[in-house]
Each structure stands twice: as C-alpha cells, then as structure tokens.
Amino acid sequence: MKVELNAANKTLAIKQEIIFVNQSDDTLNSIVLNDWNHAFSNKNTPLAKRFSDEFYRGFHLAKEEERGSTINLIVNDATQQFLSWQRTEKNPDYIVVELKNPLLPNQKVALHLSYITKIPNEKFTKYGYSNNGSFNLKNWYLTPARYENHSFVKNSNNNLDDIANAVSDFEIDLKIPRTLEASSDLNSEKTFGNDDFLYYRLSGNNRTDFSLIIETKSSFESYRNSSVDVLTDLKNNKVDNIQKAIVIDRIVNFANNLIGKYPYEKIIVSQTDYEKNPFYGLNQLPSFLSPFPDEFIFEIKFLKTYLNEYLKKSLHLDPRKDNWIYDGIQVYAMMKYMDENHPKTKMMGSASNIRLLKSFNLTNIDFNGQYSYFYMLMARKNLDQPLGDPKNTLVKFNEQIASKYRAGLSIRFLDDYLQNNAVPNSIKQFYEKNRITQVSRSDFETIIKSNSNKDINWFFNTIINSRDIIDYKFSSVTKTKDSITFSVKNRTGTPIPIPIYGTKKGEIVFKQWLDIEECDSTFTIPRNNIDKIVLNLKNEVPEYNLRNNWKKLEGFFPNNRPVKFVFMKDLEDPYYNQVLYVPSIYYNLYDGITPGLRLHNKTILEKPFIFDVNPSYSTKSNNLSGSAVFVVNQNFRKSNLYNARYSISGSYFHYAEDASYFRLNPAIQLRIREPNFRDNRKQLFLFRQVIVNKEKSALVIDNSPENYSVFDARYINTKTEVTNHFNFTTDLQISGKFGKITSEIEYRKLFEDNRQINLRFYAGSFLYNKTQSDFFSFALDRPTDYLFDYNYFGRSESTGLFSQQYVVAEGGFKSKIATPFANRWITSFNASYSIWNWIEAYGDVGFIKNKDVKQRFVYDSGIRLNLVTDYFELYFPVYSSNGWEISQDNYNEKIRFIVTFSPKTLINLFNRKWF
C-alpha cells in the first residue's frame, strides 16, 4: 500500500496492490474484501443498528463529517482492466470482487485498488480521529477475508473487534505531515523528505491485523526485553519506568512460558485497547477510592491488555465464531498469573483488611473468585449463553464479561480435572500449530483430546456448546467414628465430573474427583477428623448453586446455616442465611418524610426465594407504615417462557391527610423472550388480585368504596432501542361492581434528521359498570389510581403543586378538561414531535362517553420539555378545549411535570444496554 494522510480532511488516500494466492482446494470466481471502515457510512448499517440495539445515541446523532466511509474505489487486474465489484446495502462493510478468470488452487492473482478512506470520529468505538489531532487507526484498509470451509467468512462490523482477515504479508509506504509521528507494531523505518512530510516504510509477515497510531508527539514508551519490544501508553503516572519495566518483563515471560513465544518483534499495548476491554471492577472505582496499590492496578491493566493483543494478533482463529478460545486462554492465563504472583490478594484488595468490612463476603472472596460470580450473575438471571455461540449473538454483558470469565473458568476446570499439565501443554501445541497453518476450534479440540487419557466429550458438548446448568448436592450422608459414607445427586442431570473435599477447621484434608458415571454411587472415605464435606469447594466447576454443596459432620443440625446480618449489599455467601439491612426513605404528602429500615435477602445474585420487608415511620401522621413483598422465582431454561414469578406484596400508607389504605397484591408474572437473546422484544403476562382496604376520609369526597377487590389480567409486548420503540398493552379488570378492557399502543421513532416523534393510542370500554361514582372511571388527565400502581406524591390532591404531577396513563391529556372522566368508554391519541433538541410540541385528541350523554370530542396542545423520557419531563399547555390556556389566570397551576426519584428505575435506564 501507498498511503497518504490528509490530517485536515481526516482522510487516507490509498493505492494498493493485493497479490492473492488461492491456498484452498477450491476454484474461486470472486474474492471478498473486508471494508469495515465503510460500516460508519450511514445510520442503517449493521454497525448503526448495533449501536441502536445497545441504546447508544451518539452515532445516530452524529454529524455527517464525523462518520467514516470508503469512497472512489476502483479495482483493476494486472492488465489494468476494470474489475466489477458489489457492495450490498444490507452488508456495506465488505465487497465482492468478480474475477475475469477462475482462480485455480495454488494460482495467484493481482488486484490493484485505488480509494480514499474517510476516518470516523473516535467517540463511536474509541478508534478513529480525536479532537486533539491524533489518529488511532483500526480496520481502515481493504483486505481479503478469511477463507475456510469452501467459502469466504462474511462478517459485518458490529463493534466487536473481531474482523476475520486472511493471513497476509504487508508492505506499506506511509506519508504523513512532518508535524505528526507514527507508532506501529509493524517493522518500521522512518525517513525525512525534502518536503513537509515524514515517510515510513512499514512491513510485517504472517499477520491478520496490526496497530497504527499517528500523533503530534508519540505517547508510547518502549520496553524491550529478550523476546519482544513492548510499546505502551497505559496511563499510571504514579508508577515509575523501572517498576513498569519489571512488571512488563514478568508478564511477557509468563505468557511466553505458558502459551508460546510471541512471533513478532513488536507489540502495542495501548490505553485505548484497555478502555475498549477494561478489567471490570477496577475500572468502576475512582482512583481515590481504589483499594489496590498503583503498581498492582498497572500490572492488572497491562496483563489483561497484553494477553488480549498477544492472542488476537498472533492466534489466527475466526475471532467471531471461535471467540471463546481467545477469551478462555486469556482469562485462564490471568488466573494462573494471579495464583503465581498474588495468591493472597482479595477481590476488594486492601478493603478486606478494614475491620468494619470483615463480615462482608464481598471482601473475603479471593481475587480469582470474582470470575464465577460474574458468570452466575447472568446464569441466575437466565441470560447466560453457550460459550460456543458466535460473538455477535451474545448480549453485551455476556460478550464483555460473563462469557469471557466462564470460558476461562471452564479451561481452568478442565486443567484441574485432567492434571499432568494436559491443558497447558495443549495450549502450547495449539499455538505452535497456529504458526504453520490457519487454525480453528476443531484443531484445539483434537489437541486437547490427544493429550488426555479420559473421555472429555462432555466438556465440548455441554460446557462449550450448551447452556445446561450444573448443580450437585449430597443426597445422604452418614458417619461413624472411622468413616463417612455419602452419595451425591445430580439435580440437573448435566453430565459433568465434580470434586469432593473433606475439611477440618477450614483446612483441606481430602480431595477426590467424582467422574460422571460415579456421581450416582455411594462412597465411603476415612473419617480423618473431617468436620465438613464439601462439593466443589474451590469452585473449579462453574456451578449454578453453591448453597447445597456442603454438610457439617458435627452439631445437632448438620446443615444449619446461621443468620448473618449485613449492611447494604453483599455477594451471596453459601454458608450463611444472609439478611441485608439498609436505611430507606420514602415521601408522600400525607405521610411526610418516611424513614425506615429495609430487611431483605437480595444479594447481587438472583435467588429462587426473595423477601423484602420495609417497616417505616410516617413523620407526618406519627404512625407505622411500610411495605413487604415475598417472591418465588422459577426459571425455564429451554423455552421462550423463561421466567415465572409468584409473589404476594402488601403496603400500608396514607392516601389522604386523615385516612390510610392497606393494599394486598398476590400475583403471577410470566416473562417471554425471543430465541435470539439480543432481540429487544420482551413479552409479559401478569395475573393479579388487588385487594384494597381504605379508611373513610372526611376530607376527600369521591364516594369511593372503602373495601374492594379487582382481578387484573395484563399482556405487554414491547420492543425498544434508540431509533424505534414499540409497546402494546392490553388489560382486563374484573370486579363485583365493574368490568373493563383497555388497549394501549406506544410508538417512538428517531428520524435520520435527529427529529423524534412520539405517538400513543389508548382505548378503553366498560364491559359493565354498576358504580355510583367516577372513582373507577376512565380519566382524561389524572387517573384516580384505584389499584395504587402509580407513585403519586399527593394522590388525592385536586389543587396545588401535587395535583400537577402527570402520569402517562389512560387518556394521557396534560390539560385539565372540564369533564375529566368517562364511565362508558374512552379513546385518545397523544403525539409529540421534536422542535429543537429536547423541546417538543405535543397534542392530544380524544372522545369520551358517559352514561346518558352524547360522546364528547376533546383536545389539548402545548410544549413538552423532554429532558429524560419517562423520568423528568415538563408540559406547558397552550391551547385546548378550554381555549388559550397560556393567556388564562393562574397559568403556573396548569403546568404538569413527571419526576421519578426511584434509584432502581433510573439505574435500569443505564443498565438496559447490558442485558
């Protein structure tokens, strides 16, 4: 390639020759070239859709000049004849070049290309041009795609750093302005011309990718040892160069000894690469709170990033299809490194030494122990996915964290089971074979099996290619003075070996692996003063539930877990019944500020049974109030109906100054998802009985009954992303005095000009209505909330600030119309459209029908400040059925607002991209 950078225009002018050798046994009529830079060309590419799926707005809102593309492409053959090529609208990030003549095995063809690469802004993926004038280039040139199994690998850019390039030799002449400087892991020669440019000759053989960073002044420091020159700009100003050199040398030698010698002369370990794949946990803490020494933080950052670059640059797998091998070797190596160099380090570092934190399981977990908890977080949510699935099918949390960690745990599990260095030797052999030929997962599997004298088909069939969960427990345990007899039950039927330990005062006295065929047998072992037998003590097996893995051999209750009270939040501790307590605070107009103490068992991992009791004190009414909920969760692993939730909840608060209410709500909730876990469509069925007991209020005249019960059946179908949101809800309510059915459709669209439209249609009708008041009627602008579903601050207020709180429900009107209720039927249509940024115009129209009265047409309109959709919004009425509201008296009382204080609701807003 001859490449010239135009720093002002953010472009690369490229003239390129590709000499393609057909190393397959097939005759080729076309060649596929990866062009991942063109994935940034518009808002409808697979990359753009990926951003939208993960709720990243930045790409959709970007200016045209911030996008990347490949333009002015011309392809010739060796005789300068034009070759036709195709780029489909569906897959714009690779092109298919049609050859003039069939290319036979072992023949070669020369392609001559001329094109301009427009570099994207780095804010999308962390690669591209930055506002400080630097360029971190990634996938910027056209290159042949990987060829295997009789076809080219055609992968689109999904921001996963998993481009499948053919192994190539590179020769690049790079021309950049003299004010800039280039850093690369290719062999590099720099020369100064007689003009205002610098010239680099870059070269490298047997590669699928390389790094190229262009800056005004190189930020990379070189650390050379006997095997490789490491260039790094990892940030840590508190670690000096000597300390860095020692750490880097130790990690480089560790990787060479465990996996194999890095085949190239240079490697780049950049801050950008770390930020792209950080060590989750370390990256969440601000530096002043960090419980780890600065040198250790640098070491872990460098270890993770070095291993990632080392494997991705030198191990020539299909990084999308076989990604679990990259992740597995990387995390396995990190765990071995910690065992060898920091065996006593805890997950929370020096925080584990603070006396106040000693009781937390979170501070007692070994550093390597955290990996299994991240996997179990997804398994308990029933969101884990098979390790062998392609990388682009994984939900973000699995792709970035849980599946990576489980892959490493699985290889470590196999290593512990096989013993005799079978796994490390297999990794070395696999890496060595990779130097000679293109490899795949079948090569890895074949090598491991050849180094094992045991049948390990279960490892690949179950651990890698399925999402079957593992859960063993003791089915019977008897003891004598001299022996222990026990049997083990496989609760899920997943055929996996399991280790059993005998411990005495926490020290391991005995360990034995139980093979698959042995797990239903009865065993007798010597007593040896063992006081506890434990399955999977060190969590070698990525097991779903550790709470049933042990039996005490002393004491009257052999498995009695003591209760442990823990402040705030903690990891699950299998040896205790944890009760977490945390101060709570709630507010409504009638109870005032309501402090309380929340007692629950919600650890970071989901549980099959959950209780959450929150007694509180109402400072305004001077009495006890509060809420409680008890939940049983049931997961279904092999169906689209993936979760059933059985619950009963209750709450006691005031609905008026002088009157309280008690609400009891038994419910069944069924959740359905698509077979593709990345699909944002979710469905829910809810069946509940809402039982309400209200005190009579002398201050609120609404003729509502004091006691009532309503059966509610609801169906919700929703699909949401940045550019599109669709929600359909239908609801049936049956009570002694009334029955009603409603439907609601919501649609939100973000257009290419960054304008947004919001549409909502609502229709409801009474099946029968024997009530004497409007308490159960449909409401235009402010539902009475007889089911007590909405978080009204002042639910009985008809004037004043609290009456202006707006809830998007029923009619959805913002103006207070003279006839606000309908006791027969209602239809309404709500719409809003962007004017500028978060300022929108809104309008509502509808019909309401009351008994013995002709249906009435109503409408309103105004300005909406959509600061955070559904969480913080303001509505300013302008014109409605009431006339010009903006010119009427007491206009400030007509303004409506949405405010959400619930931390859980706000956290879900930011977490949705992960799950």
JOWOMO-V527517 format. One record per residue. N is the residue number from 1. SS is DSSP state (2 for helix, 1 for strand, 0 for the rest). NEAR is the number of other C-alpha atoms within 10 Angstrom. D_LAST is the distance of its C-alpha to the last C-alpha in whole Angstrom. Layout:
[[N	SS	NEAR	D_LAST] [N	SS	NEAR	D_LAST]]
This chain:
[[1	0	19	42] [2	1	16	44] [3	1	21	41] [4	1	19	42] [5	1	20	40] [6	1	14	40] [7	0	17	39] [8	0	7	40] [9	0	10	38] [10	0	20	35] [11	1	20	36] [12	1	23	37] [13	1	19	40] [14	1	21	40] [15	1	17	43] [16	1	20	42] [17	1	18	44] [18	1	19	42] [19	1	15	44] [20	1	17	42] [21	1	14	43] [22	0	18	42] [23	0	12	42] [24	0	16	40] [25	0	10	43] [26	0	14	42] [27	0	14	44] [28	1	17	42] [29	1	13	42] [30	1	17	39] [31	1	21	37] [32	1	22	34] [33	1	23	33] [34	1	29	29] [35	0	25	29] [36	2	29	26] [37	2	26	27] [38	2	28	28] [39	2	26	24] [40	2	27	24] [41	0	23	27] [42	0	18	26] [43	0	20	23] [44	0	17	23] [45	0	21	22] [46	2	21	19] [47	2	25	18] [48	2	22	18] [49	2	19	16] [50	2	18	14] [51	2	23	14] [52	2	22	14] [53	2	21	11] [54	0	20	9] [55	0	19	11] [56	0	18	14] [57	0	18	17] [58	0	13	19] [59	0	22	20] [60	0	22	21] [61	0	15	23] [62	0	15	25] [63	0	11	29] [64	2	13	30] [65	2	13	32] [66	2	19	28] [67	0	22	27] [68	0	23	28] [69	1	21	30] [70	1	24	33] [71	1	14	36] [72	1	10	40] [73	1	13	39] [74	1	14	42] [75	1	19	43] [76	1	18	46] [77	0	17	47] [78	0	12	50] [79	0	9	53] [80	0	10	51] [81	0	11	50] [82	1	16	47] [83	0	16	45] [84	0	14	42] [85	1	17	39] [86	1	12	36] [87	0	13	32] [88	0	10	30] [89	0	10	29] [90	0	10	26] [91	0	18	26] [92	0	26	27] [93	0	27	26] [94	1	25	29] [95	1	21	33] [96	1	18	35] [97	1	19	38] [98	1	17	41] [99	1	19	44] [100	1	13	48] [101	1	10	49] [102	1	13	47] [103	1	19	46] [104	0	17	47] [105	0	14	46] [106	0	13	47] [107	0	13	48] [108	1	13	46] [109	1	16	46] [110	1	14	46] [111	1	20	44] [112	1	20	44] [113	1	20	42] [114	1	17	42] [115	1	18	39] [116	1	20	38] [117	1	24	34] [118	1	26	33] [119	0	28	31] [120	0	29	27] [121	1	24	27] [122	0	19	25] [123	0	15	22] [124	0	18	20] [125	0	15	19] [126	0	17	22] [127	0	20	24] [128	1	25	27] [129	1	24	30] [130	0	16	30] [131	0	9	32] [132	0	8	34] [133	0	13	35] [134	0	20	34] [135	1	25	32] [136	1	21	29] [137	1	20	30] [138	0	19	27] [139	0	20	28] [140	0	22	30] [141	0	21	33] [142	0	24	33] [143	1	22	34] [144	1	24	34] [145	1	24	31] [146	0	23	31] [147	1	21	33] [148	1	14	33] [149	0	8	33] [150	0	11	36] [151	1	14	33] [152	1	19	32] [153	0	22	28] [154	0	20	26] [155	0	20	23] [156	0	23	22] [157	0	27	20] [158	0	19	17] [159	0	17	17] [160	0	17	16] [161	0	14	20] [162	0	20	21] [163	0	24	24] [164	0	25	26] [165	1	26	30] [166	0	24	33] [167	0	19	35] [168	1	17	37] [169	1	13	40] [170	1	18	40] [171	1	17	43] [172	1	16	42] [173	1	17	44] [174	1	20	42] [175	1	21	44] [176	1	20	43] [177	1	16	44] [178	0	14	46] [179	0	11	45] [180	0	17	41] [181	1	19	41] [182	1	22	39] [183	1	19	37] [184	1	18	36] [185	0	22	36] [186	0	24	38] [187	1	16	42] [188	1	16	43] [189	1	11	46] [190	1	13	47] [191	1	10	50] [192	1	11	51] [193	0	11	53] [194	0	6	56] [195	0	8	53] [196	0	10	51] [197	1	18	48] [198	1	19	47] [199	1	20	47] [200	1	21	44] [201	1	16	45] [202	1	19	42] [203	1	16	42] [204	1	18	40] [205	1	14	40] [206	1	18	38] [207	1	19	35] [208	0	23	31] [209	0	22	30] [210	0	18	32] [211	0	18	31] [212	1	16	33] [213	1	22	33] [214	1	21	36] [215	1	18	37] [216	0	15	40] [217	0	12	40] [218	0	14	38] [219	0	15	36] [220	0	18	36] [221	1	13	38] [222	1	14	39] [223	1	18	40] [224	1	15	42] [225	0	14	42] [226	0	8	44] [227	0	16	41] [228	0	18	39] [229	1	17	39] [230	1	22	36] [231	1	20	35] [232	1	19	33] [233	0	15	32] [234	0	20	30] [235	0	11	30] [236	0	12	32] [237	0	9	35] [238	0	11	36] [239	0	15	36] [240	0	10	40] [241	2	12	40] [242	2	10	42] [243	2	13	39] [244	2	17	37] [245	2	16	39] [246	2	12	39] [247	2	18	36] [248	2	22	35] [249	2	17	38] [250	2	16	37] [251	2	21	33] [252	2	22	35] [253	2	18	38] [254	2	18	35] [255	2	21	33] [256	2	13	36] [257	2	12	37] [258	2	16	34] [259	0	22	33] [260	0	16	36] [261	0	19	38] [262	0	20	36] [263	0	17	38] [264	0	19	38] [265	0	14	40] [266	1	19	37] [267	1	23	34] [268	1	26	32] [269	1	25	29] [270	0	23	28] [271	2	18	26] [272	2	17	24] [273	2	18	23] [274	2	19	22] [275	2	14	20] [276	2	16	18] [277	0	15	17] [278	0	19	18] [279	0	18	19] [280	0	11	16] [281	0	10	18] [282	0	17	21] [283	0	14	19] [284	0	10	18] [285	0	11	22] [286	0	8	24] [287	2	12	27] [288	2	6	30] [289	2	8	27] [290	0	17	27] [291	0	18	28] [292	0	18	29] [293	0	13	32] [294	2	14	32] [295	2	16	33] [296	2	14	31] [297	2	19	28] [298	2	21	29] [299	2	19	30] [300	2	19	26] [301	2	22	25] [302	2	22	28] [303	2	24	27] [304	2	22	24] [305	2	26	24] [306	2	25	28] [307	2	22	27] [308	2	20	24] [309	2	20	27] [310	2	22	29] [311	2	21	27] [312	2	21	26] [313	2	19	29] [314	2	19	31] [315	0	25	30] [316	0	24	30] [317	0	23	27] [318	0	25	25] [319	0	22	22] [320	0	20	20] [321	0	20	21] [322	0	19	22] [323	2	24	20] [324	2	26	19] [325	2	26	23] [326	2	21	23] [327	2	26	20] [328	2	22	22] [329	2	25	25] [330	2	26	24] [331	2	26	22] [332	2	22	25] [333	2	23	27] [334	2	20	26] [335	2	21	26] [336	2	16	30] [337	2	19	30] [338	2	15	29] [339	2	14	31] [340	2	11	34] [341	2	11	34] [342	0	13	32] [343	0	14	33] [344	0	12	33] [345	0	18	30] [346	1	22	28] [347	0	22	24] [348	0	20	25] [349	2	19	28] [350	2	14	31] [351	2	19	29] [352	2	22	30] [353	2	14	34] [354	0	10	34] [355	2	8	35] [356	2	9	33] [357	2	15	30] [358	0	13	32] [359	0	16	31] [360	0	20	27] [361	2	17	25] [362	2	21	23] [363	2	21	26] [364	2	20	28] [365	0	18	25] [366	1	17	27] [367	2	19	25] [368	2	19	24] [369	2	18	23] [370	2	17	19] [371	2	23	18] [372	2	20	18] [373	2	20	16] [374	2	21	13] [375	2	25	13] [376	2	22	14] [377	2	18	11] [378	2	20	9] [379	2	23	12] [380	2	17	13] [381	0	15	10] [382	0	18	11] [383	0	20	8] [384	0	24	10] [385	0	22	12] [386	0	19	16] [387	0	29	17] [388	0	22	19] [389	0	18	17] [390	0	16	17] [391	2	22	15] [392	2	20	14] [393	2	16	12] [394	0	21	10] [395	0	22	6] [396	2	19	6] [397	2	20	6] [398	2	24	8] [399	2	22	11] [400	2	20	11] [401	2	19	12] [402	2	25	11] [403	2	30	13] [404	2	26	15] [405	2	24	16] [406	2	30	17] [407	2	29	19] [408	2	24	21] [409	2	26	22] [410	2	22	23] [411	2	23	25] [412	2	22	26] [413	2	20	27] [414	2	18	29] [415	2	17	31] [416	2	17	32] [417	2	22	33] [418	2	15	35] [419	0	11	36] [420	0	12	39] [421	0	12	37] [422	2	20	36] [423	2	23	33] [424	2	21	34] [425	2	16	37] [426	2	21	34] [427	2	19	32] [428	2	18	35] [429	2	16	37] [430	2	23	34] [431	2	21	34] [432	2	15	38] [433	2	16	37] [434	2	17	35] [435	0	14	38] [436	0	9	40] [437	0	11	38] [438	0	17	34] [439	0	18	32] [440	0	19	29] [441	2	17	27] [442	2	9	30] [443	2	13	33] [444	2	17	31] [445	2	16	31] [446	2	12	34] [447	2	20	35] [448	2	19	33] [449	2	16	35] [450	2	11	38] [451	0	15	38] [452	0	16	38] [453	0	9	40] [454	0	11	38] [455	0	8	36] [456	0	16	32] [457	2	11	31] [458	2	15	29] [459	2	19	27] [460	2	13	26] [461	2	14	26] [462	2	18	23] [463	2	25	22] [464	2	20	21] [465	0	15	21] [466	0	15	19] [467	0	19	17] [468	0	21	20] [469	0	21	19] [470	0	21	22] [471	0	22	24] [472	1	24	28] [473	1	19	30] [474	1	18	34] [475	1	13	36] [476	1	12	39] [477	1	18	41] [478	1	11	44] [479	1	14	46] [480	0	9	50] [481	0	9	52] [482	0	10	51] [483	1	14	48] [484	1	19	45] [485	1	15	44] [486	1	16	41] [487	1	17	38] [488	1	22	35] [489	1	15	33] [490	1	18	30] [491	0	13	27] [492	0	12	25] [493	0	12	28] [494	0	16	26] [495	0	18	29] [496	0	21	28] [497	0	20	31] [498	1	26	30] [499	1	19	32] [500	1	18	34] [501	1	20	36] [502	1	26	39] [503	1	19	39] [504	1	14	42] [505	0	10	41] [506	0	10	38] [507	1	10	39] [508	1	15	39] [509	1	16	42] [510	1	16	41] [511	1	16	38] [512	1	12	38] [513	1	16	35] [514	1	19	35] [515	0	15	35] [516	2	14	34] [517	2	10	37] [518	2	14	38] [519	0	19	35] [520	0	14	37] [521	0	11	40] [522	1	13	42] [523	1	14	43] [524	1	13	45] [525	1	13	45] [526	1	15	48] [527	0	18	47] [528	0	15	48] [529	0	15	47] [530	0	22	43] [531	0	17	42] [532	1	19	38] [533	1	25	37] [534	1	21	33] [535	1	26	31] [536	0	20	29] [537	0	19	30] [538	0	11	28] [539	0	15	25] [540	0	21	26] [541	0	26	24] [542	0	22	21] [543	0	18	21] [544	0	19	19] [545	0	17	21] [546	0	20	24] [547	0	15	26] [548	0	15	28] [549	0	20	29] [550	1	22	32] [551	1	20	36] [552	1	18	38] [553	0	19	42] [554	0	11	43] [555	0	9	44] [556	0	8	44] [557	0	10	40] [558	0	13	39] [559	0	15	35] [560	0	13	36] [561	0	14	33] [562	0	10	34] [563	1	11	32] [564	1	14	31] [565	1	17	30] [566	1	19	28] [567	1	14	27] [568	0	16	24] [569	0	18	21] [570	0	20	21] [571	0	18	20] [572	0	22	21] [573	0	16	25] [574	0	15	26] [575	0	17	29] [576	0	15	29] [577	1	16	28] [578	1	21	26] [579	1	21	27] [580	1	19	25] [581	1	19	27] [582	1	14	26] [583	1	13	28] [584	1	14	27] [585	1	13	29] [586	1	17	29] [587	1	16	31] [588	1	20	33] [589	0	18	36] [590	0	22	38] [591	0	25	36] [592	1	17	36] [593	1	16	34] [594	1	23	33] [595	1	19	32] [596	1	19	31] [597	1	16	30] [598	1	21	27] [599	1	22	27] [600	1	23	24] [601	0	22	23] [602	0	20	19] [603	0	17	18] [604	0	14	15] [605	0	16	15] [606	0	18	14] [607	0	18	18] [608	0	11	20] [609	1	15	22] [610	1	16	21] [611	1	19	24] [612	1	19	24] [613	1	19	27] [614	1	22	28] [615	1	19	32] [616	1	23	33] [617	1	21	36] [618	1	22	37] [619	0	15	39] [620	0	14	41] [621	0	18	41] [622	0	11	42] [623	1	12	41] [624	1	15	38] [625	1	22	35] [626	1	21	31] [627	1	18	28] [628	1	18	27] [629	1	18	25] [630	1	16	25] [631	1	19	22] [632	1	15	22] [633	1	15	18] [634	1	16	19] [635	1	17	16] [636	0	11	18] [637	0	16	17] [638	0	10	19] [639	0	12	18] [640	0	15	16] [641	1	16	17] [642	1	18	14] [643	1	19	15] [644	1	19	18] [645	1	17	19] [646	1	17	22] [647	1	19	23] [648	1	17	26] [649	1	18	26] [650	1	18	29] [651	1	19	30] [652	1	19	33] [653	1	24	34] [654	1	22	37] [655	1	25	36] [656	1	22	40] [657	0	17	42] [658	0	14	44] [659	1	17	42] [660	1	19	39] [661	1	19	37] [662	1	20	35] [663	1	19	32] [664	1	19	31] [665	1	20	28] [666	1	17	28] [667	1	19	25] [668	1	18	23] [669	1	18	19] [670	1	17	18] [671	1	17	15] [672	1	17	15] [673	1	19	12] [674	0	15	13] [675	0	10	15] [676	0	12	13] [677	0	16	9] [678	0	17	8] [679	0	15	10] [680	0	18	9] [681	1	18	12] [682	1	15	12] [683	1	19	15] [684	1	18	17] [685	1	18	20] [686	1	17	22] [687	1	18	25] [688	1	19	27] [689	1	20	30] [690	1	21	31] [691	1	17	34] [692	1	21	35] [693	1	16	38] [694	1	19	40] [695	0	16	43] [696	0	18	45] [697	0	15	45] [698	0	10	48] [699	0	11	47] [700	0	16	44] [701	0	9	46] [702	0	13	44] [703	0	12	45] [704	0	17	42] [705	0	15	43] [706	0	12	42] [707	1	14	41] [708	1	16	39] [709	1	18	36] [710	1	21	34] [711	1	17	32] [712	1	20	28] [713	1	19	27] [714	1	18	24] [715	1	17	22] [716	1	18	19] [717	1	17	17] [718	1	17	15] [719	1	16	13] [720	1	19	13] [721	0	24	12] [722	0	18	15] [723	0	22	18] [724	1	17	18] [725	1	17	17] [726	1	17	18] [727	1	18	18] [728	1	17	21] [729	1	18	22] [730	1	18	25] [731	1	18	27] [732	1	19	30] [733	1	18	32] [734	1	18	35] [735	0	16	37] [736	0	13	41] [737	0	14	42] [738	1	16	40] [739	1	19	37] [740	1	21	35] [741	1	18	32] [742	1	20	30] [743	1	19	28] [744	1	20	26] [745	1	18	24] [746	1	18	22] [747	1	18	22] [748	1	21	21] [749	1	18	22] [750	1	20	22] [751	0	14	25] [752	0	13	26] [753	0	9	28] [754	0	16	26] [755	0	16	27] [756	1	20	25] [757	1	18	26] [758	1	18	25] [759	1	18	26] [760	1	21	26] [761	1	21	28] [762	1	21	29] [763	1	21	32] [764	1	23	33] [765	1	20	36] [766	1	20	38] [767	1	14	39] [768	1	15	42] [769	1	18	43] [770	0	10	45] [771	0	16	44] [772	0	13	47] [773	0	12	44] [774	0	16	41] [775	0	18	39] [776	0	22	37] [777	0	24	38] [778	1	30	35] [779	1	23	35] [780	0	26	35] [781	0	21	34] [782	0	25	33] [783	0	22	32] [784	0	19	34] [785	0	16	31] [786	0	15	33] [787	0	17	30] [788	0	16	29] [789	0	7	25] [790	0	14	26] [791	0	16	26] [792	0	20	29] [793	0	19	31] [794	0	22	34] [795	0	22	34] [796	0	20	38] [797	0	17	39] [798	0	12	41] [799	0	9	42] [800	0	12	41] [801	2	16	37] [802	2	19	35] [803	2	19	36] [804	2	24	35] [805	1	21	31] [806	0	22	29] [807	0	20	27] [808	0	16	25] [809	0	17	27] [810	0	22	30] [811	0	30	32] [812	0	24	30] [813	0	28	33] [814	0	31	34] [815	0	28	37] [816	0	18	39] [817	0	16	41] [818	0	9	45] [819	0	12	44] [820	0	19	40] [821	1	24	40] [822	1	25	40] [823	0	23	41] [824	0	21	41] [825	1	22	39] [826	1	26	37] [827	1	23	35] [828	1	23	33] [829	1	21	32] [830	1	23	30] [831	1	20	29] [832	1	22	29] [833	1	21	29] [834	1	20	29] [835	1	13	32] [836	1	11	31] [837	0	12	28] [838	0	16	27] [839	1	16	30] [840	1	21	30] [841	1	20	33] [842	1	25	32] [843	1	22	34] [844	1	23	34] [845	1	20	37] [846	1	21	37] [847	1	18	40] [848	1	26	40] [849	1	19	43] [850	0	17	45] [851	0	11	47] [852	0	7	51] [853	0	9	50] [854	0	9	49] [855	0	15	45] [856	1	13	45] [857	1	13	43] [858	1	20	41] [859	1	20	39] [860	1	24	38] [861	1	25	37] [862	1	21	36] [863	1	19	34] [864	1	24	30] [865	1	19	29] [866	1	19	25] [867	1	13	24] [868	1	13	21] [869	0	11	20] [870	0	15	20] [871	0	16	20] [872	1	14	24] [873	1	18	26] [874	1	18	30] [875	1	23	32] [876	1	22	36] [877	1	24	38] [878	1	23	40] [879	1	17	42] [880	1	21	42] [881	0	16	44] [882	0	15	45] [883	1	11	46] [884	1	13	46] [885	2	20	44] [886	2	17	44] [887	2	10	48] [888	0	12	48] [889	0	9	48] [890	0	10	46] [891	2	13	43] [892	2	13	41] [893	2	13	41] [894	0	22	39] [895	0	20	36] [896	1	22	33] [897	1	21	30] [898	1	18	26] [899	1	15	25] [900	0	13	22] [901	0	11	23] [902	0	11	20] [903	2	9	18] [904	2	8	15] [905	2	13	15] [906	2	13	15] [907	2	10	13] [908	2	12	10] [909	2	15	11] [910	2	10	10] [911	2	13	7] [912	0	14	6] [913	0	18	6] [914	0	14	4] [915	0	17	0]]
